[in-house]
């Protein structure tokens, strides 16, 4: 457990930077309680379809600014801070893998969706880059979760990269119910749900077999 002096320093910082005691646990929640989060999976079952293609989520990369397991808060235009008491169960790149595959299955554009590391040979490959992943507290009265994803889908040609079928950047900002890590995690879930709905809608318009 951190020393009391460290508690005071951190609480003072949050009060000054964010103007909200709730984020550092100085409100009604237990003080200095460590919290870990994961993205929610879609409630809908995978869509049934007649597709025979096989897509592999080859890799998920996260911008160096947001690779820390600790939640990142944007407190000014060029200022970011990490929360030492709230973060992901696993590194963010790993945290995205399972929900991304689940959302692609729900979309119904593919016959089979493979997770990273699968030994099955796919006919299509998806790559995802997470460009933004932070809690936006630049306006302390209007906190929001920010998420931006760059999605690329391409064919495999003789074992190498072939024709690019989709190259899309989607960004979302969802208002937070309150200034707390759990509310930020919920906002990111809403961001991801909206982004994947947009991506799945476009994927369904592609001439995929």
Secondary structure, DSSP 8 states (H G I E B T S, - for coil): ---HHHHHHHHHHHHHHHS-GGGGT-SSS-TT--EEE-----SS---------EEEEEEEEE-GGG-SSEEEEEEETTEEEEEEEEEESS-HHHHHHHHHHHHHHHHT--SEEE-TT--S--SEEEEEEEEEEEEE-SSTTS-EEEEEEEEEEEEEETTEEEEEEEEEEEEEEEE-SSSSHHHHHHHHHHHHHHHHHHHHHHHTTS---
